Amino acid sequence: VQLVESGGGLVQAGGSLRLSCSGSGRTFSDHNIGWFRQAPGKDREFVAAISYSGGASRIADSVNGRFTISRDSAKNTVYLQMNSLKPEDTGTYYCASVRTGAISQWSRREVYDYWGQGTQVTVSS
């Protein structure tokens, strides 16, 4: 499966952005999809993930209550809605596919196999 992120940009603190992860290939609808982010000089960290059916999801504590994840199977797209953005949300956001259905594992970067190239999000103060 091939993944392409879009929707990043520059936004003021308190603003919103919606990121999209578009998948190609017949099997995209069979994949659980996660979002990670990486700030300069920092490790890539888990943000959110959603099951292939959309029936299960997980959100990192750092963004819980501000970010939501959803998917539109008809469009082969997973969305990350980001509200009340803070400067510390700045970074490159990546989507990736993960095979395991064990939600407890979704925060681990090493269980993801296919990655997109990322989209930049910059939140100004």
Secondary structure as a PSIPRED ss2 file (coil, helix, strand):
# PSIPRED VFORMAT (PSIPRED V4.0)

   1 V C   1.000  0.000  0.000
   2 Q E   0.000  0.000  1.000
   3 L E   0.000  0.000  1.000
   4 V E   0.000  0.000  1.000
   5 E E   0.000  0.000  1.000
   6 S E   0.000  0.000  1.000
   7 G C   1.000  0.000  0.000
   8 G C   1.000  0.000  0.000
   9 G E   0.000  0.000  1.000
  10 L E   0.000  0.000  1.000
  11 V E   0.000  0.000  1.000
  12 Q E   0.000  0.000  1.000
  13 A C   1.000  0.000  0.000
  14 G C   1.000  0.000  0.000
  15 G C   1.000  0.000  0.000
  16 S C   1.000  0.000  0.000
  17 L E   0.000  0.000  1.000
  18 R E   0.000  0.000  1.000
  19 L E   0.000  0.000  1.000
  20 S E   0.000  0.000  1.000
  21 C E   0.000  0.000  1.000
  22 S E   0.000  0.000  1.000
  23 G E   0.000  0.000  1.000
  24 S E   0.000  0.000  1.000
  25 G C   1.000  0.000  0.000
  26 R C   1.000  0.000  0.000
  27 T C   1.000  0.000  0.000
  28 F H   0.000  1.000  0.000
  29 S H   0.000  1.000  0.000
  30 D H   0.000  1.000  0.000
  31 H C   1.000  0.000  0.000
  32 N E   0.000  0.000  1.000
  33 I E   0.000  0.000  1.000
  34 G E   0.000  0.000  1.000
  35 W E   0.000  0.000  1.000
  36 F E   0.000  0.000  1.000
  37 R E   0.000  0.000  1.000
  38 Q E   0.000  0.000  1.000
  39 A C   1.000  0.000  0.000
  40 P C   1.000  0.000  0.000
  41 G C   1.000  0.000  0.000
  42 K C   1.000  0.000  0.000
  43 D C   1.000  0.000  0.000
  44 R C   1.000  0.000  0.000
  45 E E   0.000  0.000  1.000
  46 F E   0.000  0.000  1.000
  47 V E   0.000  0.000  1.000
  48 A E   0.000  0.000  1.000
  49 A E   0.000  0.000  1.000
  50 I E   0.000  0.000  1.000
  51 S C   1.000  0.000  0.000
  52 Y C   1.000  0.000  0.000
  53 S C   1.000  0.000  0.000
  54 G C   1.000  0.000  0.000
  55 G C   1.000  0.000  0.000
  56 A C   1.000  0.000  0.000
  57 S E   0.000  0.000  1.000
  58 R E   0.000  0.000  1.000
  59 I E   0.000  0.000  1.000
  60 A C   1.000  0.000  0.000
  61 D C   1.000  0.000  0.000
  62 S C   1.000  0.000  0.000
  63 V C   1.000  0.000  0.000
  64 N E   0.000  0.000  1.000
  65 G C   1.000  0.000  0.000
  66 R C   1.000  0.000  0.000
  67 F E   0.000  0.000  1.000
  68 T E   0.000  0.000  1.000
  69 I E   0.000  0.000  1.000
  70 S E   0.000  0.000  1.000
  71 R E   0.000  0.000  1.000
  72 D E   0.000  0.000  1.000
  73 S H   0.000  1.000  0.000
  74 A H   0.000  1.000  0.000
  75 K H   0.000  1.000  0.000
  76 N C   1.000  0.000  0.000
  77 T E   0.000  0.000  1.000
  78 V E   0.000  0.000  1.000
  79 Y E   0.000  0.000  1.000
  80 L E   0.000  0.000  1.000
  81 Q E   0.000  0.000  1.000
  82 M E   0.000  0.000  1.000
  83 N C   1.000  0.000  0.000
  84 S C   1.000  0.000  0.000
  85 L C   1.000  0.000  0.000
  86 K C   1.000  0.000  0.000
  87 P H   0.000  1.000  0.000
  88 E H   0.000  1.000  0.000
  89 D H   0.000  1.000  0.000
  90 T C   1.000  0.000  0.000
  91 G E   0.000  0.000  1.000
  92 T E   0.000  0.000  1.000
  93 Y E   0.000  0.000  1.000
  94 Y E   0.000  0.000  1.000
  95 C E   0.000  0.000  1.000
  96 A E   0.000  0.000  1.000
  97 S E   0.000  0.000  1.000
  98 V E   0.000  0.000  1.000
  99 R C   1.000  0.000  0.000
 100 T C   1.000  0.000  0.000
 101 G C   1.000  0.000  0.000
 102 A C   1.000  0.000  0.000
 103 I H   0.000  1.000  0.000
 104 S H   0.000  1.000  0.000
 105 Q H   0.000  1.000  0.000
 106 W C   1.000  0.000  0.000
 107 S C   1.000  0.000  0.000
 108 R C   1.000  0.000  0.000
 109 R H   0.000  1.000  0.000
 110 E H   0.000  1.000  0.000
 111 V H   0.000  1.000  0.000
 112 Y E   0.000  0.000  1.000
 113 D E   0.000  0.000  1.000
 114 Y E   0.000  0.000  1.000
 115 W E   0.000  0.000  1.000
 116 G C   1.000  0.000  0.000
 117 Q C   1.000  0.000  0.000
 118 G C   1.000  0.000  0.000
 119 T E   0.000  0.000  1.000
 120 Q E   0.000  0.000  1.000
 121 V E   0.000  0.000  1.000
 122 T E   0.000  0.000  1.000
 123 V E   0.000  0.000  1.000
 124 S E   0.000  0.000  1.000
 125 S C   1.000  0.000  0.000
